[in-house]
């Protein structure tokens, strides 16, 4: 086990370079097995989720080479085998092997995927979509068995704009006979990235980034390469940090349009930021205004930024309302923030946050990935020393977080316990 030790109350200046998007990379890696050749994925973040997916590829007899942040995946000799529970439980994104293997092999055995405990995370829309394509689904305890003689294109209507279901159904349907149309599809930038990769290998996908995605089935899929888009959630986390303790802190390698919902709210608060073509320069200010935040599907305010944003709201001059609409357990970090001195009252999936409050370092627990990131931010602005336990959650999604923060002046270290 590891813990983070943070000495707070230091100004941060310099440049943080954002890596490839976790939420894109964890789908691109399973998607590579739909190729009948060799795939190259560039700018893959060096995070534990990447390593878990590589272990699954190895189990499936794929060859994987790692060159810095580039993955070269050869799945020509893939052997379809059961993806065991110890691997699938390590991350939520293991479920993308459902769509990828069903598309390529027409057969999958995989255990229920793991991931952060941020609420009920059913995969019923994935399963309903697979059935609509012609798959048969069996369960054996925690194991899913998906099979099909063939997949037939059809119209699929999602009840909710689910990123996971949208991607999984894209993966399954590129090999289907005929045309599949996903209605009420999620519109995230990461979905455009996945569709581009699939098209590069010979798929025929149009409409990615809109609520209607059309996939015309194709039979041959060849070598392909793709570059992972910048991680808007990592960028947002560090931008929020800059609003609290930045001194001309530059967040580099970003796509400003992917961050518009965040930067609009920061401007509303009176944050001191300059938005450039591929970077944002941000400094702290003592005059932050309270605001209301409501998480929504893209292009609304992202749920993954809500928990880090809640820390910023503790320093606003007044009471802010934070409403979470996606995951019911997004408030797991609040007891730790209150322990540090925050004044947050939770009512179901909403929270009233009173500010400004001085935060003091203490020992806290990271209950999930983005909640852990919120505690890192809190520790960096707190007086004294903060110790965060269960930091494996944080390491799942933030590449080289200790190095990146140390290079801009943070006093933070990772310690084995």
Secondary structure, DSSP 8 states (H G I E B T S, - for coil): -EEEEEE----EEEEEE--B-HHHHHHHHHHGGGSSSEEEEES---SHHHHHHHHHHHHTT-EEEEETTEEEEE-TT-----B-HHHHTT-GGGGHHHHHHHHHHSEEEEE------SS----HHHHHHHHHTT-EEEEETTEEEEE-S--B--EEE-SS--HHHHHHHHHHHTTSBSEEEEET----HHHHHHHHHHHHTT-EEE-TTSSEEEEE--S----EEEE--B-HHHHHHHHHHHHHHEEEEEEES--GGGGHHHHHHHHHHT-EEEE-SSEEEEE--S-----EEEB-STTSB-HHHHHHHHHHHTTSSEEEEEE--S-TTTTTTHHHHHHTT-EEEEETTEEEEEE----B--EEE--SHHHHHHHHHHHHHSBSEEEEE-THHHHTT-TTHHHHHHTTT-EEEEEE-
